[in-house]
Amino acid sequence: MLKLRKIAVTGGIASGKTTVCRLLKKHGAYQVSADDIIHQLLETNAKCISEVIALLGTEILTEEKIDRKKVATLVFSKPEKLEQLENLLHPLLLSKIEEEYQKVENDKRYCCFVAEVPLVQEIGKDKEFDLILAVVSDEKAAKKRFIAAGFPKQEYDRRMKRQWDVAKKAKQADFIITNDGDLPHLEKQVKEFIHTLI
């Protein structure tokens, strides 16, 4: 029996990864997001919660819950803390993605399994997927989208320091989708990608 292809979607900040994943889901993919999984871990996994608080201190709490905005503010200004946090979260994240994959790997209702994992290449986990799909976008447009989402401009530069530049990400991906037009143009590329897979 043919198993579903396991695909990681990556790309720069505000490049359109989430939109591409949404479109893949619309056209038959089973889709998970690293961001959603981390969110869930920080809300429901008691061991993970206590380890994160032990690492970053109680100032990251709001009403006794981990406040992700406070975490981001703290770790993006202290690279060593960010690295320690990622070392703690990434194994849990990848294990959860694998668990989700195993649930549906033989399910014929889906055309593929898609995980949005922005740092998959940087953390050296691209080999855990059958394919890497990079979503690339003009930096000016990406920055504009990021600021429109309510983030300060300097936050974009600070977060991009954690990532490979877009050209390198694209070069080491198996497929590239370019988000430089409107939604129908993006959807056309998504359909072509699925068609290529099948």
C-alpha positions in Angstrom: 0.0 0.0 0.0 1.3 3.4 -1.0 1.8 5.7 2.0 1.0 9.4 1.8 4.0 11.6 1.0 5.1 13.5 4.1 5.8 17.1 3.1 7.3 20.0 5.1 6.4 23.5 4.0 9.0 26.2 4.8 9.7 29.8 3.7 10.6 33.2 5.0 8.5 35.1 7.5 5.2 36.3 6.1 6.0 34.6 2.8 2.5 32.9 2.6 3.3 29.5 4.1 0.0 29.3 6.0 -2.0 30.4 3.0 -0.3 27.7 0.9 -1.0 25.1 3.6 -4.7 26.2 3.7 -4.9 25.8 -0.1 -3.2 22.4 0.1 -5.8 21.3 2.7 -8.6 22.6 0.5 -7.3 20.4 -2.4 -7.1 17.3 -0.4 -4.0 17.4 1.9 -4.0 16.5 5.6 -2.4 19.5 7.2 -0.7 20.3 10.5 1.1 23.4 11.7 4.2 23.6 13.9 2.8 26.8 15.4 -0.5 25.2 16.4 1.3 22.2 17.9 3.7 24.4 19.9 0.6 26.4 21.0 -1.0 23.2 22.2 2.1 22.0 24.0 2.4 25.2 25.9 -1.2 25.1 26.9 -1.8 21.4 27.7 1.5 19.5 28.2 2.3 19.8 31.9 5.9 18.5 31.6 6.6 20.9 28.7 5.0 23.9 30.6 7.0 23.3 33.8 10.3 23.0 31.8 9.6 26.2 29.8 8.9 28.1 33.1 12.0 26.6 34.7 14.0 27.8 31.7 12.5 31.3 31.2 11.1 32.2 34.6 7.7 33.2 35.8 7.7 36.6 34.1 6.5 34.8 30.9 3.2 34.0 32.6 -0.1 35.9 32.4 -2.8 34.7 34.7 -0.7 31.6 35.4 -0.6 30.6 31.7 2.4 30.9 29.4 2.1 34.1 27.4 3.6 33.4 23.9 4.1 37.1 23.2 6.1 37.5 26.5 8.1 34.3 25.5 8.8 35.8 22.0 9.9 39.2 23.4 12.3 37.5 25.9 13.9 34.8 23.6 14.3 37.0 20.6 16.5 39.4 22.6 18.5 36.5 24.2 19.7 34.1 21.5 21.1 31.6 24.0 17.6 31.3 25.7 16.0 30.9 22.3 18.3 28.1 21.4 17.6 26.3 24.7 13.9 26.8 24.2 14.1 25.3 20.7 16.1 22.4 22.0 13.3 21.7 24.4 10.4 22.2 22.0 11.6 20.8 18.7 11.8 17.1 19.7 8.3 17.3 21.1 7.1 19.0 18.0 8.6 16.5 15.6 7.3 13.6 17.7 3.8 15.1 17.5 4.1 15.6 13.7 5.1 11.9 13.3 2.2 10.8 15.6 -0.2 12.8 13.4 1.4 11.3 10.2 1.0 7.7 11.5 -2.7 8.3 12.1 -3.3 9.1 8.4 -0.4 7.6 6.4 -2.6 5.0 4.8 -5.7 7.1 4.5 -6.8 7.3 0.8 -9.0 10.3 1.5 -5.9 12.6 1.4 -3.5 13.4 -1.4 -0.6 14.0 0.9 0.5 14.9 4.5 1.6 18.5 4.9 3.3 20.1 7.9 4.1 23.8 8.1 7.6 23.8 9.8 9.4 27.1 9.1 12.8 26.1 10.5 12.8 22.5 9.2 16.1 23.0 7.2 17.8 25.1 9.9 17.3 22.4 12.5 18.5 19.7 10.1 15.3 17.8 10.1 14.5 18.0 6.4 15.5 14.3 6.0 12.5 13.4 8.2 10.2 14.4 5.3 9.8 13.0 1.8 9.8 16.5 0.3 10.5 20.1 1.2 8.2 22.8 -0.3 9.5 26.3 0.0 7.2 29.3 -0.3 9.1 32.3 -1.5 8.0 35.9 -1.6 9.5 39.3 -2.4 11.0 40.6 0.8 9.3 44.0 0.6 5.9 42.4 0.2 6.7 39.9 3.1 7.8 42.8 5.4 4.6 44.7 4.5 2.4 41.7 5.3 4.3 41.2 8.6 3.8 44.8 9.7 0.1 44.7 8.5 -0.4 41.7 10.9 0.5 44.1 13.8 4.2 43.4 14.3 6.9 46.1 14.6 9.3 46.3 11.6 12.4 45.6 13.7 10.8 42.3 14.8 10.9 41.1 11.2 14.7 41.6 10.9 15.2 40.1 14.4 13.3 36.9 13.5 14.8 36.6 10.1 18.2 36.3 11.7 17.1 32.9 13.0 16.4 31.7 9.5 18.4 31.0 6.4 17.9 33.6 3.7 15.1 32.9 1.3 17.4 32.0 -1.6 19.2 29.4 0.4 15.9 27.9 1.6 14.6 27.7 -1.9 17.8 26.2 -3.3 17.7 23.4 -0.8 14.0 22.7 -1.3 12.5 20.1 -3.6 9.7 22.4 -4.9 9.2 26.1 -4.9 5.9 28.1 -4.9 6.3 31.8 -5.5 3.8 34.1 -3.7 4.2 37.2 -5.8 0.7 37.6 -7.3 -2.9 37.2 -6.2 -4.7 34.3 -4.5 -5.9 32.6 -7.8 -2.3 32.6 -9.0 -1.1 31.0 -5.8 -3.9 28.4 -5.9 -3.0 27.6 -9.5 0.6 26.7 -8.3 -0.7 24.7 -5.4 -2.9 22.6 -7.8 0.1 22.1 -10.1 2.2 21.0 -7.2 -0.5 18.4 -6.2 -0.8 17.3 -9.8 3.0 16.8 -9.9 2.8 14.7 -6.7 0.1 12.5 -8.1 
